[in-house]
Amino acid sequence: MVLHLTLYWVALNPARPTDTIFVHLVDKSGALVGQVDGDSLGGLVPPSAWRTGNEIIDYRTIKLEEPLPP
């Protein structure tokens, strides 16, 4: 199963050079079932390049081993 996400970011303050994005999907028990980590726009634009007031639309895809429960 594949989960497609659209994330909308607004830079309120400058980011640090080491800041990055972590998207983690957990189940009811808190166990990690999927994740996609890394800089925005497929790794092209790190948060440290964002300027205050920038609006970023970021697309992520999480591949899941199991279907999500209903």
Phi and psi in radians as a Rosetta constraint file:
Dihedral C 1 N 2 CA 2 C 2 CIRCULARHARMONIC -2.152 0.35
Dihedral N 2 CA 2 C 2 N 3 CIRCULARHARMONIC 2.318 0.35
Dihedral C 2 N 3 CA 3 C 3 CIRCULARHARMONIC -1.957 0.35
Dihedral N 3 CA 3 C 3 N 4 CIRCULARHARMONIC 2.113 0.35
Dihedral C 3 N 4 CA 4 C 4 CIRCULARHARMONIC -1.758 0.35
Dihedral N 4 CA 4 C 4 N 5 CIRCULARHARMONIC 2.255 0.35
Dihedral C 4 N 5 CA 5 C 5 CIRCULARHARMONIC -2.115 0.35
Dihedral N 5 CA 5 C 5 N 6 CIRCULARHARMONIC 2.509 0.35
Dihedral C 5 N 6 CA 6 C 6 CIRCULARHARMONIC -2.054 0.35
Dihedral N 6 CA 6 C 6 N 7 CIRCULARHARMONIC 2.097 0.35
Dihedral C 6 N 7 CA 7 C 7 CIRCULARHARMONIC -1.888 0.35
Dihedral N 7 CA 7 C 7 N 8 CIRCULARHARMONIC 2.363 0.35
Dihedral C 7 N 8 CA 8 C 8 CIRCULARHARMONIC -1.975 0.35
Dihedral N 8 CA 8 C 8 N 9 CIRCULARHARMONIC 2.089 0.35
Dihedral C 8 N 9 CA 9 C 9 CIRCULARHARMONIC -2.026 0.35
Dihedral N 9 CA 9 C 9 N 10 CIRCULARHARMONIC 2.523 0.35
Dihedral C 9 N 10 CA 10 C 10 CIRCULARHARMONIC -2.248 0.35
Dihedral N 10 CA 10 C 10 N 11 CIRCULARHARMONIC 2.147 0.35
Dihedral C 10 N 11 CA 11 C 11 CIRCULARHARMONIC -1.339 0.35
Dihedral N 11 CA 11 C 11 N 12 CIRCULARHARMONIC 1.942 0.35
Dihedral C 11 N 12 CA 12 C 12 CIRCULARHARMONIC -1.530 0.35
Dihedral N 12 CA 12 C 12 N 13 CIRCULARHARMONIC -0.499 0.35
Dihedral C 12 N 13 CA 13 C 13 CIRCULARHARMONIC -2.566 0.35
Dihedral N 13 CA 13 C 13 N 14 CIRCULARHARMONIC 2.840 0.35
Dihedral C 13 N 14 CA 14 C 14 CIRCULARHARMONIC -1.116 0.35
Dihedral N 14 CA 14 C 14 N 15 CIRCULARHARMONIC 2.523 0.35
Dihedral C 14 N 15 CA 15 C 15 CIRCULARHARMONIC -1.592 0.35
Dihedral N 15 CA 15 C 15 N 16 CIRCULARHARMONIC 2.800 0.35
Dihedral C 15 N 16 CA 16 C 16 CIRCULARHARMONIC -1.411 0.35
Dihedral N 16 CA 16 C 16 N 17 CIRCULARHARMONIC 2.738 0.35
Dihedral C 16 N 17 CA 17 C 17 CIRCULARHARMONIC -1.022 0.35
Dihedral N 17 CA 17 C 17 N 18 CIRCULARHARMONIC -0.454 0.35
Dihedral C 17 N 18 CA 18 C 18 CIRCULARHARMONIC -1.618 0.35
Dihedral N 18 CA 18 C 18 N 19 CIRCULARHARMONIC -0.045 0.35
Dihedral C 18 N 19 CA 19 C 19 CIRCULARHARMONIC -1.200 0.35
Dihedral N 19 CA 19 C 19 N 20 CIRCULARHARMONIC 2.480 0.35
Dihedral C 19 N 20 CA 20 C 20 CIRCULARHARMONIC -2.556 0.35
Dihedral N 20 CA 20 C 20 N 21 CIRCULARHARMONIC -3.055 0.35
Dihedral C 20 N 21 CA 21 C 21 CIRCULARHARMONIC -2.021 0.35
Dihedral N 21 CA 21 C 21 N 22 CIRCULARHARMONIC 2.317 0.35
Dihedral C 21 N 22 CA 22 C 22 CIRCULARHARMONIC -2.131 0.35
Dihedral N 22 CA 22 C 22 N 23 CIRCULARHARMONIC 2.166 0.35
Dihedral C 22 N 23 CA 23 C 23 CIRCULARHARMONIC -2.063 0.35
Dihedral N 23 CA 23 C 23 N 24 CIRCULARHARMONIC 1.944 0.35
Dihedral C 23 N 24 CA 24 C 24 CIRCULARHARMONIC -2.105 0.35
Dihedral N 24 CA 24 C 24 N 25 CIRCULARHARMONIC 2.339 0.35
Dihedral C 24 N 25 CA 25 C 25 CIRCULARHARMONIC -1.898 0.35
Dihedral N 25 CA 25 C 25 N 26 CIRCULARHARMONIC 2.176 0.35
Dihedral C 25 N 26 CA 26 C 26 CIRCULARHARMONIC -2.086 0.35
Dihedral N 26 CA 26 C 26 N 27 CIRCULARHARMONIC 2.693 0.35
Dihedral C 26 N 27 CA 27 C 27 CIRCULARHARMONIC -1.540 0.35
Dihedral N 27 CA 27 C 27 N 28 CIRCULARHARMONIC -3.050 0.35
Dihedral C 27 N 28 CA 28 C 28 CIRCULARHARMONIC -1.022 0.35
Dihedral N 28 CA 28 C 28 N 29 CIRCULARHARMONIC -0.539 0.35
Dihedral C 28 N 29 CA 29 C 29 CIRCULARHARMONIC -1.490 0.35
Dihedral N 29 CA 29 C 29 N 30 CIRCULARHARMONIC -0.090 0.35
Dihedral C 29 N 30 CA 30 C 30 CIRCULARHARMONIC 1.626 0.35
Dihedral N 30 CA 30 C 30 N 31 CIRCULARHARMONIC 0.056 0.35
Dihedral C 30 N 31 CA 31 C 31 CIRCULARHARMONIC -1.328 0.35
Dihedral N 31 CA 31 C 31 N 32 CIRCULARHARMONIC 2.423 0.35
Dihedral C 31 N 32 CA 32 C 32 CIRCULARHARMONIC -1.223 0.35
Dihedral N 32 CA 32 C 32 N 33 CIRCULARHARMONIC 2.186 0.35
Dihedral C 32 N 33 CA 33 C 33 CIRCULARHARMONIC -2.029 0.35
Dihedral N 33 CA 33 C 33 N 34 CIRCULARHARMONIC -0.186 0.35
Dihedral C 33 N 34 CA 34 C 34 CIRCULARHARMONIC -3.023 0.35
Dihedral N 34 CA 34 C 34 N 35 CIRCULARHARMONIC 2.672 0.35
Dihedral C 34 N 35 CA 35 C 35 CIRCULARHARMONIC -2.777 0.35
Dihedral N 35 CA 35 C 35 N 36 CIRCULARHARMONIC 2.743 0.35
Dihedral C 35 N 36 CA 36 C 36 CIRCULARHARMONIC -2.599 0.35
Dihedral N 36 CA 36 C 36 N 37 CIRCULARHARMONIC 2.062 0.35
Dihedral C 36 N 37 CA 37 C 37 CIRCULARHARMONIC -2.103 0.35
Dihedral N 37 CA 37 C 37 N 38 CIRCULARHARMONIC 2.708 0.35
Dihedral C 37 N 38 CA 38 C 38 CIRCULARHARMONIC 2.370 0.35
Dihedral N 38 CA 38 C 38 N 39 CIRCULARHARMONIC 3.083 0.35
Dihedral C 38 N 39 CA 39 C 39 CIRCULARHARMONIC -1.195 0.35
Dihedral N 39 CA 39 C 39 N 40 CIRCULARHARMONIC 2.866 0.35
Dihedral C 39 N 40 CA 40 C 40 CIRCULARHARMONIC -1.222 0.35
Dihedral N 40 CA 40 C 40 N 41 CIRCULARHARMONIC 2.811 0.35
Dihedral C 40 N 41 CA 41 C 41 CIRCULARHARMONIC 0.959 0.35
Dihedral N 41 CA 41 C 41 N 42 CIRCULARHARMONIC 0.861 0.35
Dihedral C 41 N 42 CA 42 C 42 CIRCULARHARMONIC 1.173 0.35
Dihedral N 42 CA 42 C 42 N 43 CIRCULARHARMONIC 0.474 0.35
Dihedral C 42 N 43 CA 43 C 43 CIRCULARHARMONIC 1.557 0.35
Dihedral N 43 CA 43 C 43 N 44 CIRCULARHARMONIC 0.011 0.35
Dihedral C 43 N 44 CA 44 C 44 CIRCULARHARMONIC -1.375 0.35
Dihedral N 44 CA 44 C 44 N 45 CIRCULARHARMONIC -0.534 0.35
Dihedral C 44 N 45 CA 45 C 45 CIRCULARHARMONIC -2.258 0.35
Dihedral N 45 CA 45 C 45 N 46 CIRCULARHARMONIC 1.762 0.35
Dihedral C 45 N 46 CA 46 C 46 CIRCULARHARMONIC -1.219 0.35
Dihedral N 46 CA 46 C 46 N 47 CIRCULARHARMONIC 2.654 0.35
Dihedral C 46 N 47 CA 47 C 47 CIRCULARHARMONIC -0.954 0.35
Dihedral N 47 CA 47 C 47 N 48 CIRCULARHARMONIC -0.482 0.35
Dihedral C 47 N 48 CA 48 C 48 CIRCULARHARMONIC -1.150 0.35
Dihedral N 48 CA 48 C 48 N 49 CIRCULARHARMONIC -0.290 0.35
Dihedral C 48 N 49 CA 49 C 49 CIRCULARHARMONIC -1.523 0.35
Dihedral N 49 CA 49 C 49 N 50 CIRCULARHARMONIC -0.243 0.35
Dihedral C 49 N 50 CA 50 C 50 CIRCULARHARMONIC -1.195 0.35
Dihedral N 50 CA 50 C 50 N 51 CIRCULARHARMONIC 2.542 0.35
Dihedral C 50 N 51 CA 51 C 51 CIRCULARHARMONIC -1.952 0.35
Dihedral N 51 CA 51 C 51 N 52 CIRCULARHARMONIC 2.632 0.35
Dihedral C 51 N 52 CA 52 C 52 CIRCULARHARMONIC -0.891 0.35
Dihedral N 52 CA 52 C 52 N 53 CIRCULARHARMONIC 2.225 0.35
Dihedral C 52 N 53 CA 53 C 53 CIRCULARHARMONIC 1.673 0.35
Dihedral N 53 CA 53 C 53 N 54 CIRCULARHARMONIC -0.257 0.35
Dihedral C 53 N 54 CA 54 C 54 CIRCULARHARMONIC -1.070 0.35
Dihedral N 54 CA 54 C 54 N 55 CIRCULARHARMONIC 2.460 0.35
Dihedral C 54 N 55 CA 55 C 55 CIRCULARHARMONIC -1.952 0.35
Dihedral N 55 CA 55 C 55 N 56 CIRCULARHARMONIC 2.172 0.35
Dihedral C 55 N 56 CA 56 C 56 CIRCULARHARMONIC -2.066 0.35
Dihedral N 56 CA 56 C 56 N 57 CIRCULARHARMONIC 2.276 0.35
Dihedral C 56 N 57 CA 57 C 57 CIRCULARHARMONIC -1.868 0.35
Dihedral N 57 CA 57 C 57 N 58 CIRCULARHARMONIC 2.110 0.35
Dihedral C 57 N 58 CA 58 C 58 CIRCULARHARMONIC -2.124 0.35
Dihedral N 58 CA 58 C 58 N 59 CIRCULARHARMONIC 2.313 0.35
Dihedral C 58 N 59 CA 59 C 59 CIRCULARHARMONIC -1.896 0.35
Dihedral N 59 CA 59 C 59 N 60 CIRCULARHARMONIC 2.313 0.35
Dihedral C 59 N 60 CA 60 C 60 CIRCULARHARMONIC -2.273 0.35
Dihedral N 60 CA 60 C 60 N 61 CIRCULARHARMONIC 2.585 0.35
Dihedral C 60 N 61 CA 61 C 61 CIRCULARHARMONIC -2.214 0.35
Dihedral N 61 CA 61 C 61 N 62 CIRCULARHARMONIC 2.199 0.35
Dihedral C 61 N 62 CA 62 C 62 CIRCULARHARMONIC -1.936 0.35
Dihedral N 62 CA 62 C 62 N 63 CIRCULARHARMONIC 2.134 0.35
Dihedral C 62 N 63 CA 63 C 63 CIRCULARHARMONIC -1.597 0.35
Dihedral N 63 CA 63 C 63 N 64 CIRCULARHARMONIC 2.182 0.35
Dihedral C 63 N 64 CA 64 C 64 CIRCULARHARMONIC -1.862 0.35
Dihedral N 64 CA 64 C 64 N 65 CIRCULARHARMONIC 2.437 0.35
Dihedral C 64 N 65 CA 65 C 65 CIRCULARHARMONIC -1.252 0.35
Dihedral N 65 CA 65 C 65 N 66 CIRCULARHARMONIC -0.628 0.35
Dihedral C 65 N 66 CA 66 C 66 CIRCULARHARMONIC -2.108 0.35
Dihedral N 66 CA 66 C 66 N 67 CIRCULARHARMONIC 2.626 0.35
Dihedral C 66 N 67 CA 67 C 67 CIRCULARHARMONIC -1.127 0.35
Dihedral N 67 CA 67 C 67 N 68 CIRCULARHARMONIC 2.647 0.35
Dihedral C 67 N 68 CA 68 C 68 CIRCULARHARMONIC -1.205 0.35
Dihedral N 68 CA 68 C 68 N 69 CIRCULARHARMONIC 2.507 0.35
Dihedral C 68 N 69 CA 69 C 69 CIRCULARHARMONIC -1.196 0.35
Dihedral N 69 CA 69 C 69 N 70 CIRCULARHARMONIC 2.705 0.35
